[in-house]
């Protein structure tokens, strides 16, 4: 990152410069060297911080944190979906348990089932301004590095907080609470479904029983009517037999009373 050839050229020029005899460049040279040293320090610090941040971001704790976040989101999404299902089933449960006849009609059960360069140029003639320019140049070079150091340091602090044992445990606890709530919602949905199915089955059984009772009543009424018709027919037949019998007896008697012809 350093133009060492340009630096040596400047140093040689400084030794032959009038500034050496006047002794007027030592302070400027010192400030330039300090600015350069500061740049190197900040650059090296930045590289160290980047490595530290990468270690946090690629470590096992980060992997666990990401996995916990993913699981939490999945369970939250599942819980949100179940909230809608629970609300829907609650309406159906209340309808079946409070007014089964009306809900049966709604479901049609009356008749079936539903369904995101730093670069310098050294082309100026040498003077004491050269050191001043070098100082300014290094100051300009270091500014973005200082900003990067600040940003990476903030990332590291956030990672330390995010991946601290306390926060990881809190994430585990949060996941456990979400999973517990998830299980409760599933149990509630299962309970609602069972109550709905039980209500449908009970309604259907009652409907079948009523149908059977009506069928038996109709059969009994038909049997009574048949019995009446049979009895009437039998009475008619009896009366006919009596009339026929009477006619036979009357004819017989009449026949006996007729005079007998006597031959002489």
RODO-2510 file (C-alpha; in nm, 4 decimals, decimal comma):
residues 264
     n   res          X          Y          Z
     1     x     0,0000     0,0000     0,0000
     2     x     0,3048     0,2305     0,0148
     3     x     0,5086     0,3858    -0,2649
     4     x     0,8495     0,3091    -0,1099
     5     x     1,0416     0,4285    -0,4180
     6     x     0,8748     0,7681    -0,3911
     7     x     0,9513     0,7836    -0,0199
     8     x     1,3235     0,7133    -0,0703
     9     x     1,3310     0,9767    -0,3469
    10     x     1,1843     1,2338    -0,1118
    11     x     1,4252     1,1448     0,1672
    12     x     1,7274     1,1863    -0,0661
    13     x     1,5919     1,5154    -0,1894
    14     x     1,5520     1,6327     0,1693
    15     x     1,9197     1,5687     0,2467
    16     x     2,0269     1,7928    -0,0438
    17     x     1,7571     2,0550     0,0196
    18     x     1,8237     2,4048     0,1599
    19     x     1,5799     2,3076     0,4313
    20     x     1,8505     2,0897     0,5871
    21     x     2,0808     2,3853     0,6431
    22     x     1,7953     2,6004     0,7723
    23     x     1,6681     2,3222     0,9915
    24     x     1,3120     2,4149     0,9008
    25     x     1,1735     2,0764     0,7898
    26     x     1,2273     1,8600     1,0964
    27     x     0,8912     1,9469     1,2471
    28     x     0,7085     1,9005     0,9182
    29     x     0,8905     1,5712     0,8595
    30     x     0,7979     1,4515     1,2081
    31     x     0,4321     1,5339     1,1575
    32     x     0,4316     1,3542     0,8239
    33     x     0,5934     1,0485     0,9816
    34     x     0,3415     1,0581     1,2644
    35     x     0,0554     1,0780     1,0173
    36     x     0,1986     0,7846     0,8240
    37     x     0,2494     0,5834     1,1425
    38     x    -0,1051     0,6599     1,2443
    39     x    -0,2315     0,5400     0,9092
    40     x    -0,0373     0,2131     0,9439
    41     x    -0,1708     0,1697     1,2948
    42     x    -0,5285     0,2279     1,1894
    43     x    -0,4934     0,0063     0,8832
    44     x    -0,3498    -0,2795     1,0891
    45     x    -0,6156    -0,2291     1,3529
    46     x    -0,8808    -0,2459     1,0857
    47     x    -0,7448    -0,5761     0,9560
    48     x    -0,7445    -0,7170     1,3088
    49     x    -1,0984    -0,6034     1,3667
    50     x    -1,2165    -0,7511     1,0378
    51     x    -1,0678    -1,0858     1,1368
    52     x    -1,2319    -1,0625     1,4771
    53     x    -1,5662    -0,9761     1,3223
    54     x    -1,5357    -1,2638     1,0750
    55     x    -1,4627    -1,4998     1,3612
    56     x    -1,7831    -1,3904     1,5288
    57     x    -1,9869    -1,4062     1,2113
    58     x    -1,8566    -1,7494     1,1095
    59     x    -1,8279    -1,9124     1,4499
    60     x    -2,0403    -2,1821     1,6041
    61     x    -2,2213    -1,9316     1,8256
    62     x    -2,3317    -1,7321     1,5215
    63     x    -2,4468    -2,0490     1,3536
    64     x    -2,6496    -2,1361     1,6603
    65     x    -2,7950    -1,7830     1,6756
    66     x    -2,8973    -1,7934     1,3100
    67     x    -3,0511    -2,1350     1,3572
    68     x    -3,2427    -2,0157     1,6620
    69     x    -3,3722    -1,7127     1,4683
    70     x    -3,4812    -1,9321     1,1795
    71     x    -3,6592    -2,1744     1,4097
    72     x    -3,8275    -1,8912     1,5979
    73     x    -3,9547    -1,7362     1,2764
    74     x    -4,0804    -2,0694     1,1515
    75     x    -4,2673    -2,1333     1,4744
    76     x    -4,4069    -1,7757     1,4733
    77     x    -4,5317    -1,8228     1,1184
    78     x    -4,6860    -2,1545     1,2137
    79     x    -4,8517    -1,9987     1,5189
    80     x    -4,9934    -1,7147     1,3087
    81     x    -5,1427    -1,9627     1,0655
    82     x    -5,2921    -2,1615     1,3503
    83     x    -5,4454    -1,8462     1,5020
    84     x    -5,6521    -1,8059     1,1881
    85     x    -5,7468    -2,1746     1,1904
    86     x    -5,8385    -2,1607     1,5611
    87     x    -6,0642    -1,8611     1,5030
    88     x    -6,2363    -2,0387     1,2142
    89     x    -6,2848    -2,3603     1,4082
    90     x    -6,4116    -2,1723     1,7172
    91     x    -6,6953    -2,0304     1,5120
    92     x    -6,7868    -2,3767     1,3845
    93     x    -6,7636    -2,5342     1,7315
    94     x    -6,9918    -2,2695     1,8799
    95     x    -7,2360    -2,3131     1,5949
    96     x    -7,2489    -2,6908     1,6330
    97     x    -7,2788    -2,6831     2,0114
    98     x    -7,5293    -2,3978     2,0289
    99     x    -7,7423    -2,4492     1,7198
   100     x    -7,6655    -2,7843     1,5532
   101     x    -7,9751    -2,7798     1,3388
   102     x    -7,8814    -2,4447     1,1790
   103     x    -7,5133    -2,5477     1,1332
   104     x    -7,6215    -2,8712     0,9747
   105     x    -7,8154    -2,6699     0,7230
   106     x    -7,5135    -2,4423     0,6594
   107     x    -7,2929    -2,7485     0,5925
   108     x    -7,5590    -2,9176     0,3892
   109     x    -7,5768    -3,2056     0,6350
   110     x    -7,9472    -3,2231     0,6069
   111     x    -7,8734    -3,4319     0,2943
   112     x    -7,4985    -3,5177     0,3125
   113     x    -7,1343    -3,4255     0,4239
   114     x    -6,9007    -3,1105     0,3302
   115     x    -6,6394    -3,0407     0,3097
   116     x    -2,5562    -0,4881    -0,0234
   117     x    -0,8838     0,3788    -0,3697
   118     x    -0,7090     0,5282    -0,1781
   119     x    -0,4388     0,6466    -0,4090
   120     x    -0,1668     0,9254    -0,3806
   121     x     0,0399     1,1008    -0,6436
   122     x     0,3952     1,2177    -0,5697
   123     x     0,4802     1,4502    -0,8610
   124     x     0,5539     1,7782    -0,6825
   125     x     0,8986     1,9528    -0,6580
   126     x     1,0512     1,8915    -0,3122
   127     x     1,0279     2,1555    -0,0363
   128     x     0,9197     2,1616     0,3259
   129     x     0,5691     2,1697     0,1833
   130     x     0,6386     1,8166     0,0705
   131     x     0,6271     1,6964     0,4304
   132     x     0,3197     1,9039     0,4950
   133     x     0,1595     1,7574     0,1860
   134     x     0,2593     1,4110     0,3009
   135     x     0,0979     1,4752     0,6386
   136     x    -0,2220     1,5959     0,4731
   137     x    -0,2178     1,3020     0,2363
   138     x    -0,1840     1,0505     0,5152
   139     x    -0,4548     1,2262     0,7105
   140     x    -0,6847     1,1991     0,4099
   141     x    -0,5886     0,8369     0,3597
   142     x    -0,6596     0,7419     0,7160
   143     x    -1,0068     0,8979     0,7358
   144     x    -1,1983     0,6216     0,5599
   145     x    -0,9983     0,3625     0,7536
   146     x    -1,0984     0,5285     1,0785
   147     x    -1,4582     0,5187     0,9636
   148     x    -1,4229     0,1551     0,8684
   149     x    -1,2637     0,0807     1,2054
   150     x    -1,5584     0,2485     1,3729
   151     x    -1,8074     0,0512     1,1680
   152     x    -1,6371    -0,2831     1,2165
   153     x    -1,5968    -0,2124     1,5893
   154     x    -1,9701    -0,1493     1,6092
   155     x    -2,0335    -0,4762     1,4258
   156     x    -1,8127    -0,6573     1,6758
   157     x    -1,9893    -0,5001     1,9723
   158     x    -2,3222    -0,5992     1,8261
   159     x    -2,1949    -0,9509     1,7655
   160     x    -2,0649    -0,9753     2,1239
   161     x    -2,4024    -0,8737     2,2553
   162     x    -2,5912    -1,0904     2,0108
   163     x    -2,3739    -1,3972     2,0740
   164     x    -2,3269    -1,3517     2,4480
   165     x    -2,4164    -1,6559     2,6587
   166     x    -2,6979    -1,4576     2,8155
   167     x    -2,8560    -1,3596     2,4840
   168     x    -2,8159    -1,7054     2,3351
   169     x    -2,9883    -1,8494     2,6389
   170     x    -3,2635    -1,5928     2,5997
   171     x    -3,3052    -1,6977     2,2368
   172     x    -3,3277    -2,0603     2,3469
   173     x    -3,5878    -1,9663     2,6043
   174     x    -3,7848    -1,7695     2,3469
   175     x    -3,7806    -2,0639     2,1078
   176     x    -3,8949    -2,2961     2,3846
   177     x    -4,1832    -2,0621     2,4702
   178     x    -4,2848    -2,0380     2,1038
   179     x    -4,2723    -2,4153     2,0657
   180     x    -4,4808    -2,4573     2,3807
   181     x    -4,7373    -2,2131     2,2470
   182     x    -4,7259    -2,3953     1,9142
   183     x    -4,8050    -2,7245     2,0850
   184     x    -5,0920    -2,5652     2,2758
   185     x    -5,2409    -2,4267     1,9571
   186     x    -5,2135    -2,7647     1,7861
   187     x    -5,3857    -2,9262     2,0822
   188     x    -5,6618    -2,6661     2,0712
   189     x    -5,7119    -2,7207     1,6991
   190     x    -5,7280    -3,0959     1,7537
   191     x    -5,9821    -3,0435     2,0320
   192     x    -6,1975    -2,8190     1,8137
   193     x    -6,1838    -3,0678     1,5271
   194     x    -6,2848    -3,3516     1,7610
   195     x    -6,5760    -3,1540     1,9010
   196     x    -6,6901    -3,0640     1,5512
   197     x    -6,6671    -3,4249     1,4340
   198     x    -6,8456    -3,5462     1,7469
   199     x    -7,1223    -3,2935     1,6902
   200     x    -7,1592    -3,3958     1,3279
   201     x    -7,1644    -3,7643     1,4223
   202     x    -7,4205    -3,7031     1,6951
   203     x    -7,6359    -3,4997     1,4608
   204     x    -7,6181    -3,7660     1,1935
   205     x    -7,6996    -4,0391     1,4451
   206     x    -7,9998    -3,8459     1,5712
   207     x    -8,1112    -3,7814     1,2168
   208     x    -8,0795    -4,1516     1,1327
   209     x    -8,2679    -4,2442     1,4504
   210     x    -8,5471    -4,0018     1,3649
   211     x    -8,5603    -4,1378     1,0141
   212     x    -8,5799    -4,4936     1,1451
   213     x    -8,8533    -4,3969     1,3891
   214     x    -9,0516    -4,2333     1,1109
   215     x    -9,0054    -4,5392     0,8942
   216     x    -9,1268    -4,7664     1,1744
   217     x    -9,4222    -4,5406     1,2409
   218     x    -9,5097    -4,5454     0,8741
   219     x    -9,4757    -4,9234     0,8668
   220     x    -9,6958    -4,9596     1,1717
   221     x    -9,9573    -4,7280     1,0225
   222     x    -9,9486    -4,9235     0,6998
   223     x    -9,9821    -5,2458     0,8927
   224     x   -10,2838    -5,1114     1,0772
   225     x   -10,4453    -5,0034     0,7544
   226     x   -10,3722    -5,3411     0,6052
   227     x   -10,5208    -5,5102     0,9084
   228     x   -10,8302    -5,2989     0,8797
   229     x   -10,8621    -5,3795     0,5113
   230     x   -10,8091    -5,7472     0,5823
   231     x   -11,0682    -5,7480     0,8552
   232     x   -11,3132    -5,5690     0,6334
   233     x   -11,2525    -5,8129     0,3547
   234     x   -11,2925    -6,1032     0,5887
   235     x   -11,6170    -5,9588     0,7199
   236     x   -11,7392    -5,9137     0,3679
   237     x   -11,6463    -6,2676     0,2817
   238     x   -11,8226    -6,3946     0,5929
   239     x   -12,1351    -6,2048     0,5061
   240     x   -12,1264    -6,3442     0,1560
   241     x   -12,0884    -6,6946     0,2876
   242     x   -12,3798    -6,6424     0,5224
   243     x   -12,5986    -6,5100     0,2441
   244     x   -12,5020    -6,7938     0,0156
   245     x   -12,5681    -7,0418     0,2911
   246     x   -12,9015    -6,8923     0,3663
   247     x   -12,9964    -6,9063     0,0025
   248     x   -12,9008    -7,2699    -0,0158
   249     x   -13,0984    -7,3558     0,2939
   250     x   -13,3960    -7,1568     0,1726
   251     x   -13,3899    -7,3284    -0,1593
   252     x   -13,3651    -7,6625     0,0057
   253     x   -13,6609    -7,5959     0,2241
   254     x   -13,8589    -7,4634    -0,0640
   255     x   -13,7781    -7,7692    -0,2605
   256     x   -13,9083    -7,9920     0,0142
   257     x   -14,2357    -7,8093     0,0345
   258     x   -14,3119    -7,8473    -0,3365
   259     x   -14,6015    -8,1077    -0,4038
   260     x   -14,5049    -8,4446    -0,5307
   261     x   -14,6673    -8,5694    -0,8429
   262     x   -14,8590    -8,8987    -0,7956
   263     x   -14,9070    -9,1322    -1,0850
   264     x   -15,2359    -9,3048    -1,1075
***
